[in-house]
Amino acid sequence: KNYEEMLNVNIYSLTSLTHLFLRDMDNRGSGGVINISSLASYQPMPYFGIYAATKSYVTSFTIALYEEYKNKGIKVLAVCPGYTKTNFNKRAFSSSKPVTGNIMTAESVVEESLKAFLKGKPIIINGFSNKIIKRFMSFLPQRLALKMTKYIIKKGLQAGNW
């Protein structure tokens, strides 16, 4: 049941609402869309496979829209924060302990994201440590990245962190 809700929120509703509002923005020749994705969108994540896959959709979809609408006066941004202190933890039945690095506040994610949006960027990875983590993981062979991710997440699950 939880996976159906995740698919509905991260894919179906996001797509429907984005297209609904883009029609009016396109007719007006101005507007903006900010879709919330995740650092998890950059790789498959054992034990969080559906979440990571839906966030991959959000990132890909949003960057494609950026390219489609960038010359029409419409700004489109994919926001890819890492671990952020929100009520998501309660919804996901997890604690507030991060996988790695520091927990960002929602306010700092919003502040960084709005700056990127105003500059017309297509994507932002929030937080310096998250940018380092993404870069590091992209250099690893996928097989090794999967093993590392599985180990870290499994350890966190066993410790009751998520």
Secondary structure, 3 states (H helix, E strand, C coil): CHHHHHHHHHHHHHHHHHHHHHHHHHHHCCEEEEEECCHHHHCCCCCCHHHHHHHHHHHHHHHHHHHHHCCCCEEEEEEECCCEECCHHHHCCCCCCCCCCCCEEHHHHHHHHHHHHHCCCCEEECCHHHHHHHHHHHHCCHHHHHHHHHHHHHHHHHCCCC
